[in-house]
């Protein structure tokens, strides 16, 4: 079943810029989910963002993104906006 009123955007980033880009996207708000894929297109991590997810609740996600950033040279971030 397709989700109504959502659109996807994809950004290509280098590993060292991954954490900053994810933080910037989360700060923008109105994002339903973030998917990070390696340069071959394999999904490395996918996590939903719900209204009200802030502070300590997002810290584990950012820690995981930081670990991924250390392992990849190039990746893509696909976001789903409402």
PyMOL commands that set and color helices and strands:
alter all, ss='L'
color gray80, all
select helices_A, chain A and resi 15-28+56-71
alter helices_A, ss='H'
color red, helices_A
select strands_A, chain A and resi 7-14+31-38+43-48+74-81
alter strands_A, ss='S'
color yellow, strands_A
deselect
rebuild
show_as cartoon
